Each structure stands twice: as structure tokens, then as C-alpha cells.
């Protein structure tokens, strides 16, 4: 059985759990036949949830600048979980509700410019040391010069004041329905000024996970309007480069973190992961922040973890 088939099997189980529980996990279904909570679903189905008509993995969060993080062991390594990675990574983004909410810090043009500049960079070359294995064949992640494919605006579906995980996953599916499905795609849901999922800015800055689109795994990111969180999510972290302002430095710091994790661990813990330290970006979060070069531009970025050197690096 290949990786995608295994993933879809798990997802099918998560969907069934929403109603009655899968046979293999029936021992954790509430004995009174009450509907399972989202937490119970996740525990019973290997981290998958079915809610609001949408199936998605438990999100993997990037903590705020002030979050407590475990000390980094110099001998740490990311371990491959036998799942898919994005071997030819590309990005798509939906700007959800920006027309109604406005864009006071110009996040939309910054995000598009940043995603356009990522491909072929030394920073994104860090991911090329990681791979997946299908049918015994090892395939390394590549670093194409063009990794940004398309952006759309969604001014049709109103954005809830605090979008739930299932609503964000549904918006990622909407994005895929408009731009097409790509197994190597990272689908970014950019929510607007003043409307973000609960916990943004106080507990976390962004998250990524996987949902199911037409029976296939779809990697997506919940990217809130980063300047709304101020310094908690990177504003004025360092002297900004000419290509962005101090108020929106968090846009590139956080999206760079999430993009690297969606490429190397699209369905959290099934790709490259360390069960003490987290994903490729977690180990290096909020340390040694620099203004890195991307083609002819420069954007504020965090380093990412390199297994080759057992360290946090800005290039590879």
C-alpha cells in the first residue's frame, strides 16, 4: 500500500468516527453513544478530525515569540515518519475577505512578492536534504526557481470573526477548487485584518495541517493577518529590509516557518519530525532572525533546522 492510500484510509476512519467510530478504534468511542468530541476523534484516529463536513489533521502550531520552547539538544535529528513530503513544492494563496476588511499594512502585496521570491533561494535549499520513500524509492525535495503558482481573492464567503479549524480547512478546499489540485501544493489561507482563529497572537502565530480534497491529501496553512499580533508574532523584531516594514516582518518570518514545515511535514508527524522538538521550523523559531536574500529582494526570516549539520541554518 502506498503512502497516499494509507493516508486516505486513516482519513476515512476519521470521517466514520464523526458518526459511530471505526471498528479498529471502537474501544475509545464514548460508551453512552454520545457524539465524540474533537479531541476524542483525534485520539482515536491518529490525529484526524471530522467536523463541519470537513476532515482535517490536528493542526501543528507555531508558537508566539514569547512561547516557552524546549532547549535544543545539539545531537537532535528530524526523523522520517514514512509519509509524503512536497518533493516539487509550489504555493497557492487565497486572500479571504480582504475587500471587506481592508489591508492597512499591505500584507497582500507583501505575501505575493515574498512567495514569488522563495524559489531557488539558498534558504529554501535547506529542504533539499529531506526526502520521502515510495515503493522503496527515495525522492529528495527539490527547489524550483518558481514556486508561487497563483493567488485568488475570496470576497464571496464571509469570514467569521474567529474562523474554526474546519472553516479554514474548508477555505483551503475552496482554494483548490479554483486553482486546481496539486499533490505538491501548499495551500495558504490568508485571513484578513481583524478576523483570526482563536488563540492567534496570544498562543500561536500560524499553523499548518492537512485536509482531504476529493479523496486526496491537501497541505494547507492558516495564515492570520500577522501585524494584528504585533511583537508577539514578529513585528519590529529587527531592523527591516527595504522590501518590507517593521510592522509586517512577522508576515515573512511566520510564513517562511510554515512553508518549510508544510514542505517537509505536510501531514504533521508523518514527514520529518522530532517528537521532543517538533518540526523543521520549531527547533529554530524566534532565534537568529536575519534579513535573508531571495532573488533580488530581502525578507526577514528565521533559520531552519538542518539534519546535515545538526544546527539551525539560513542556507544550505
C-alpha positions, 0 to 999 in steps of 0.5 A, a space after each residue: 500500500 502506498 503512502 497516499 492510500 494509507 493516508 486516505 484510509 486513516 482519513 476515512 476512519 476519521 470521517 466514520 468516527 464523526 458518526 459511530 467510530 471505526 471498528 479498529 478504534 471502537 474501544 475509545 468511542 464514548 460508551 453512552 453513544 454520545 457524539 465524540 468530541 474533537 479531541 476524542 476523534 483525534 485520539 482515536 484516529 491518529 490525529 484526524 478530525 471530522 467536523 463541519 463536513 470537513 476532515 482535517 489533521 490536528 493542526 501543528 502550531 507555531 508558537 508566539 515569540 514569547 512561547 516557552 520552547 524546549 532547549 535544543 539538544 545539539 545531537 537532535 535529528 528530524 526523523 522520517 515518519 514514512 509519509 509524503 513530503 512536497 518533493 516539487 513544492 509550489 504555493 497557492 494563496 487565497 486572500 479571504 475577505 480582504 475587500 471587506 476588511 481592508 489591508 492597512 499594512 499591505 500584507 497582500 502585496 507583501 505575501 505575493 512578492 515574498 512567495 514569488 521570491 522563495 524559489 531557488 533561494 539558498 534558504 529554501 535549499 535547506 529542504 533539499 536534504 529531506 526526502 520521502 520513500 515510495 515503493 522503496 524509492 527515495 525522492 529528495 525535495 527539490 527547489 524550483 526557481 518558481 514556486 508561487 503558482 497563483 493567488 485568488 481573492 475570496 470576497 464571496 464567503 464571509 469570514 467569521 470573526 474567529 474562523 474554526 479549524 474546519 472553516 479554514 480547512 474548508 477555505 483551503 478546499 475552496 482554494 483548490 477548487 479554483 486553482 486546481 489540485 496539486 499533490 505538491 501544493 501548499 495551500 495558504 489561507 490568508 485571513 484578513 485584518 481583524 478576523 483570526 482563529 482563536 488563540 492567534 497572537 496570544 498562543 500561536 502565530 500560524 499553523 499548518 495541517 492537512 485536509 482531504 480534497 476529493 479523496 486526496 491529501 491537501 497541505 494547507 496553512 492558516 495564515 492570520 493577518 500577522 501585524 494584528 499580533 504585533 511583537 508577539 508574532 514578529 513585528 519590529 523584531 529587527 531592523 527591516 529590509 527595504 522590501 518590507 516594514 517593521 510592522 509586517 516582518 512577522 508576515 515573512 518570518 511566520 510564513 517562511 516557518 510554515 512553508 518549510 514545515 508544510 514542505 517537509 511535514 505536510 501531514 504533521 508527524 508523518 514527514 520529518 519530525 522530532 517528537 521532543 522538538 517538533 518540526 523543521 521550523 520549531 527547533 529554530 523559531 524566534 532565534 537568529 532572525 536575519 534579513 535573508 536574500 531571495 532573488 533580488 529582494 530581502 525578507 526577514 526570516 528565521 533559520 531552519 533546522 538542518 539534519 546535515 549539520 545538526 544546527 539551525 541554518 539560513 542556507 544550505 
